[in-house]
Every structure is written in C-alpha cells, then in structure tokens.
Amino acid sequence: MTTTVRFLGSGDSFGSGGRFQTCILVESPAAGAARSPPTRFLLDCGASSLIAMRAQGIDPNSIDAILLTHFHGDHCAGVPFLLLDAMLGSKRQRPLVVAGPPGTRERIGEMREVLFPGSARMTPKFPLEFVDLRLNAVNRVGALQVTPYPALHTPETVPTILRVETAGKVVTYTGDTDWTDALVPAAAGADLLICECYYYEKAIRMHMNYATLRAHRSQLDARLLVLTHMADDMLAHVASIPERCASDGMVIAL
C-alpha cells in the first residue's frame, strides 16, 4: 500500500476560489501487522474541515491524529467542531491525538468554549491526548515522527513548519510562512513538500509568494513540490506555471 495525500481543503482564510480552508489528509500503511489499519492523520484542520470531510466521504472517526502548524483559525478552528462531532454526532470510540505548538490543549480548549459555550463541561468517552511538539526535535506521535521547524509568520500563533516521517515516506508542510532558512532542512530529501504560495509577485508580510519561492527553489531538496493556500491573485496564474498546484479533493500517491 502506498502513502496517499488528499487535499480536503486547499484554500486560504477567505475562501478564495470557493475552496475549503487548509486540511490535508495523509494515509500511510500500518507499521505493524499486515492486517492492522493504516495510519490516517491531518495536517492542519481549518474551520471548514468537517464539512470538507463529509463532502469527500471521509469519516472523521477514521482520523488517528491531527498535526497543527499554528493557531490561526483557517488552520486549527476545525478541531473544536471535530471534537464536538466526535462526542455528540459520530459517537467516536477510537483514540485521537491532537499535536501542535506549545499550548495546543489550552488554545483548542479556549477556542472550543468560544464556539460552543458550556462545552468545557463535556468529557469525551474516547481516549483524547494533546501533545506539545518540541521545536527542532523529532517527536513521536503514534507511528509518526514529527519534526517542527520555526516558521516566519505571526508570532502570536506559534508558527511552525512540519516534517513528518511515516511508513518510510517524508511529507513536509510549510504551514504559513515567508521564506526562512529553516525550510532547507525541513524539506531535505522529502518525498513531498507542500508549500504555501499566497500571492504571485506581491509581497505579503509573513506569507510566501511565487516570486520568492522560485528564487529559492534550488535550495529545496524535495522530490515533489505542491503549492497550496493560494489567494485569487495566485490562482489566476495556476495554468501558466510549471509547479503542481493543489485543489480540493486532489490526491497524490507517494
């Protein structure tokens, strides 16, 4: 079985191009017995992610882990919806791990209480674990090895770039970031580099644009590059650039 990457959501904060917010599903073969189920995890979980899962026939109860790059709503606000669905709608029993920058449990808890006042009193009937990922270190999250690198984005969001090793494959996801030299080791030897590319030439502080990415492309040693999180300005150039660009529902086999 190959590792597959599905873009449940490839959009930005503002629904540019009618796309769902960031949510990337990775499914890799089980590390153990041949009959064990594969590992399924999300890279980020934007506010619209539960809708995207339902639209594409993905059972949210099948997700083993959610890995968050930073605390902006278009990247993490789907977690409270998924947790409430797990407790009230889907009646989840399978364990779930939510891992992200330091303070993940507290940030998601605060967000959940704002979106669903009174929900803090609810206790999940399934094993739920929150993990704070250590920066510049290999973190074990179930069968995954996750290495976060510092991203150049809004400091209050504790932004990171995630390098994930799963079943012999490496997937690196930039989250939101302008160019930073940390991208070089994060992408080194990766089978897939998923890179934010917000605008084409216009410089947007703390975000990547295509001109900057092309200027540094030779430094990024990844087998395959896919661009995502594109505003309308960048979407207008998708047909004219050589790089592969994500769209909702797109699946890549590694």
Secondary structure, DSSP 8 states (H G I E B T S, - for coil): ---EEEEEE---TT-GGG---SEEEEEE--SS-TTS--EEEEEEE-TTHHHHHHHTT--GGG--EEE-S---HHHHTHHHHHHHIIIIIS---S-EEEEESTTHHHHHHHHHHHHSTTGGG---SS-EEEEE--TTS-EEETTEEEEEEE-SS-GGG--EEEEEEETTEEEEE--S----TTHHHHHTTBSEEEEE--BSSS--TTS-BHHHHHHHGGG--BS-EEEES--HHHHTTGGGSSSEE--TT-EEE-
